[in-house]
Amino acid sequence: MIEIIPAIDLIDGKCVRLTQGDYSQKKIYNENPLEAAKVFEAAGFRRLHLVDLDGAKAQHIVNYRVLREIASQTALTIDFGGGLKSDADLRIAFDNGAAMITGGSIAVKAPETFLRWLADYGEDKIILGADAKDGMIASSGWTETSTLELTPFIAGYRAKGVTKVICTDIGRDGMMQGPAVSLYKDLLKQFPELYLVASGGVCCIGDIQALEDAGVPAVITGKALYEGAIRLQELEKFIGRSPDHLAVSRKPR
């Protein structure tokens, strides 16, 4: 059964979503991320993808207090990303309740640091963030596109011990036009033992079913839940319990 991971992206301590990583296309869904996290927990989700968009832009962790609040007041297993550029950032993330961290820009710009983290903390705690636009790896909150191709980028880190990858197709993120199923199929053919987490474009329950049919181990979804395109009730068979009368509190701006 595919693992469904709800996402909370943070700007100014609020729950937001961007479109294709564009900070100028920001929509606030809830001014209290803890409230959203508790709804996800009550619905039966066990994991949360928490992204510090302020941190990604500032190049250091910013919203660690929100991380601590959610970690201390829910039982969700949190994977945290955004702005993790130094050993100090990493310690702050783990000290404030992250169970895992996702390293994207650090893996592009300082691979020796990312590999040291992998060696020190282990493959279960360090996730590779592979965010791609037109097949090329992007970094720094998706504001920069590198010269690294997606598949060789993953292959290099897979050979060095990475077992978990969150792969985001930036062109689809926030667009509600469906995930890049063929891309994930191709990646799994090349890396069959990889715990691949699909991200970007999910807009309906059929998209999740298509990813499961393709053998994708996990999927992150955010906007589809906040916009009501996927109702929590529809996810009952994936998360194992009925979330009747639950809704993600939305306060759009």
Phi, psi and omega in degrees: 000131180295142177271127178258126185241110176289151183244142169234120177255138189246129166223129182054034178074012182246156180276115185228170167223143174255165173250119182053034177072013183273114182294340179281347178251064184258137174230126179274127180255331180202131179278356179234091181302329179299321178300314179296318180298320180293326176296316178298318179296316181297332179284349177109358176293147181249344185231153179223135175260110185247122186240126178269090182291328173298318180295319180300322181283322183278347181070024171199157183298137182237308189268044182290335179292323177294318175304311182298320181296313181292317181296325184276339185245005171223170176257014181294140173275115189258126165256130192241136177215167179107110175081013180273097186239350185219167176299325179295317177301317182297316179298319179299317180299310181291322180294335182259012167114000177293134175272332179215158173234152175250123179250116179250289181300322181297326179288336178276314191263336181220066185301329180295324177291315179300317181292327176293319176300318179300318180290321184284321188255339177097158185295336181284340184255345184243114181255139175275126173267115180244090182261124188231145175232118183055039176082001180246141182291135177246157182214183178054056180065028178070015179274349180232137175252128183271183176262011182270131176277146187303305187296312176298328178299311178294317182301319180298317181282329176298320180294340182256012170115354178293133179241347181235130180225131169260117182249117180249126172273102188300324181298338181259344187298126178075001184270344178058041182240015178098148181280167181275070186301317182297323178298314182292324175300315181297318180295320180289331174296321181279329183230070188296337181264004182285136172274091186267126178252116179279144181212136176108123170095349183299126184229353180201168181296331178297328178295319179294319178296320179297321178292319177297317179298331180277356179086013180289127185293326186206158179218141174260134175224141181226288187302321181299326177286316183292326181276351180082010178292329170241122178270145181303327180298328181292341185267006185307315185291339180272330184250357166087002176205156185274122179267051183302139175068014177258143175213145175287122181296125182244132175229070186294150177236000000 
